[in-house]
Amino acid sequence: MIDASVYAAFVYRESTWREALRLMTGREQVSASLVYYEMANTARKKIAAQPESRFAVSAAFRGWLNLPIRTLSPDFAVLADLALSTDLTVYDATYLQLALRHGLELLTFDAALNDAYLKMLQV
């Protein structure tokens, strides 16, 4: 289960892009269906912060859209409760729930999400 923080690091060549590439290499690309919204919003934020980057950011985002990512949807009935019990946003809890439900390793650069994931594995 690859979250948007890993994809964004790779796509936009953030400081952790090499680590993101290492994490993604040789794995099936599986993510939450919301990853497309999160990545589009990341592109918007980057362009808003640096309008001169519009072409490069848009091109990188469009390139990422071509990756063969298998997406999964969460169990919405219990998502809010999971978010509350882990003190995560519903968005981050989505990745957590899907990783746990499908037995997938969660790949994230989000410290709070990673901590919640490691705690849930110990339960």
N, C-alpha and C positions, 0 to 999 in steps of 0.2 A: 504494500500500500504506500504509494508515493504521494506526499502532500505537495501543496503549491509552493512551499518554501524551497523545496529541493528543485522542482522544475524551474522556478523563477531564478534561483542561483545559477543554474546551468544556462538557461535561455538568455538571460541578461548579463551574463559574465560577471556576476557578483564575486566578491572575494572568495567565496567557498565553491566556485563553479567546478573546480577540479575534483573536489570531494563529491559534489553532486554527480558528476560524470562517473566517478568510481562506484558510487552507490547504485546508479542506474544500469551500468554495464552488465550484460549477461542476465538481466532479469526481465520477466514479463512486465510490461508497463501497465500497472493496475492502479487506479485512483478512484476517488469519489467523483460522482457526476458533477459536483459543484466546483471541481478544479478548473473547469473552463471559465466560470464566472470569476473565480479568484484570479486567474491568470489575466483575464481581460481587465479586471480592476487594477492589477499591478501595472499593466501597460499604461492605463489611464493615469495612474499616479506618477509614473516615470515621465510620461510626456508632459504632464502638468508642471512637474518640478523642473524639467529641462525641455522647453518647447522645441529647441533645435534638434532634439533627439528623436522627433516624431517619426521620421522615415526609418531610422535604424531600429527603433523599438517596435514599430508596426511590422517591419519585415521579420524581425526575430519572432514576434508573436505568431505571425502567419506561418512561419516555418515550423514552430512548435505544434501548430494545429495539425500538421501532417504526421505526427508521431502516432503509431498504432497503440492507442491507450484504451484498455478495457476499463469501462467505468461501472461502478456499482452504486446503488442507492441505499440509503440507510433505512432502518426501521424507525420511521418518524414518530410512532406511538411512544417510544421510550427515549427518544433523543434528548428532549429537554431535561429529563431526570438525570441522564448520564452527564450532561453538561453541568447541571447544578452540583451533582455529587463529586465531580472532579474539578470544579471551579474553572471550567473551560468555556469558551464560546460554543455555540451550537455548531458553528463551522468546524472548529477543531475537534469537537466531540464526534462529528461525522466520521472523520478519518480514524479516530480511535475505535469507534463502534465497528466500523467495517473491518479494520485490521483484526480485531478480536473475534468477530463473528465468523470471518472467513479463514482464520488461522494464518494471516499474512503478517510478515514483519512490517512494522511501521517505519518508514524512512522520512525523517523530518529534521529540520534545523531549528524548530521551535522548542525551546527548552521546557516550557510548561507542558506542552503536549507530549514530549518525550518522557518527562517525569511521570505523567499520568499513565502513559502506556506501560512503563516499567513497573509501576506500582500494581497495575491491573494484572500483569503477568504473574505477580507473586501471590495473588489471591487464589 
